């Protein structure tokens, strides 16, 4: 059977990926201190993946969700590292960005009690509509809009309702975040490719003591011209903050959803 080959154009901008592939010689030089390595940049080798200082990855396992490639291993390690409060997970649809962020948030809230709750911010424009077009009050409108989040929570609506009843899971939209003060929370900004520079700045400045923030997005799925190119807040923040010790980045290039999803995710539109 003839395989399908897609001619892919290069990405419009070279974004920092948060890791690089190195040889054993390069790794030895970095580990010995002879060569500087960008802060929090992961090192990929054939024999494994290491943190920027040469130490091995150290992340807690999640039942039923194991990393399927080196990029996911990096994402898991970054999400489980509370010493890095600003996390960027970006990449193709189906690569596990949102699921990984939610599962680690659940673990740290429900099992470890590290944070008081999960706070998910998701732009309604990501579904091509605004919340005002749905019927009902704000909570009822948002229930229609957060189905992708429910899909990534084990147990579906039952788990969702329990977390909501316990006050451990919160949802909001970027437009209602001005002036908020988010303390002791695991914050997830989902579909963050649909944000302007100003919105990313505003959302990040809501983070207060004891909280971490994780931006999840796929820049290839920026369909609204308001967020394309140099107007995109996610790519802007990654490039501007990449060298800060509080920041970690992981570019996920492999879809684990299946071959069909991978083919469609690779289309340039």
PEMOCOR-V74920 format. One record per helix or strand. SS is the DSSP state (H for helix, E for strand). FROM is the first residue (numbers start at 1). TO is the last residue. Records with the same first field share a line. If there is no record, write none. Layout:
BEGIN
SS: FROM-TO, FROM-TO
END
This chain:
BEGIN
E: 19-21, 42-45, 48-50, 56-56, 62-62, 65-65, 86-91, 117-122, 169-172, 182-182, 185-190, 196-196, 207-207, 212-217, 232-232, 247-252
H: 24-32, 70-79, 97-111, 124-127, 131-133, 138-145, 147-151, 156-165, 174-176, 192-194, 197-204, 219-221, 225-227, 229-231, 233-241, 259-265
END
